[in-house]
Amino acid sequence: MEQAVAGRVPPMVLVLMGVSGSGKTTVARELQRGLGWKFQEGDDLHPPENVEKMRSGQPLDDADRLPWLQAVAGWIDERLAAHEPGIITCSDLKRAYRRITIGSRPGVRLVFLKGGEHAIRDRIARRQHRYMPPSLLRSQFEALEEPGEDEHPVTVVVHGSVGETVTELLRLLAAPG
């Protein structure tokens, strides 16, 4: 990670969104290592019943996701109240979900890790997730509503190495305006 670029990133709370397999956790851990900010794996905030549902191959519905999204928003609010930067992962697939997690909170930046379904399917085939089976990927792409310009996302296409993705993301976050 290029420390000179990392040093130009203003403090904020980053919400890394994207479908399963887009690299949210991997990229977030690299950002944490380079920026030194607190990191929360959003998946760890799922209620146990959500984890069991996904583990059994059933996609979550909006009612299932609500307590999870509220927990993600709570973590973000804690960082903001403490005036601390942070990084959290959350699929945040729909605009309605992002209204809950981010809303109009100042100091929060949405990062969309964007990848094509074929490339993401290949990534998922090479990894082991503790409860998200590859069979649920299609449902994630079906639910995905890419963030609009009015949400002011930082979008990074995930097609290269993790290092390239993180470097590009840092460059975009450090850019003025």
Secondary structure as UniProt FT lines:
FT   HELIX           3..6
FT   TURN            7..8
FT   STRAND          13..17
FT   TURN            20..21
FT   HELIX           24..35
FT   STRAND          38..40
FT   HELIX           42..45
FT   HELIX           48..55
FT   TURN            56..57
FT   HELIX           62..81
FT   TURN            82..83
FT   STRAND          86..89
FT   HELIX           95..101
FT   TURN            102..104
FT   TURN            106..107
FT   STRAND          108..114
FT   HELIX           117..125
FT   HELIX           134..136
FT   HELIX           137..143
FT   HELIX           149..151
FT   STRAND          154..157
FT   HELIX           162..174
//
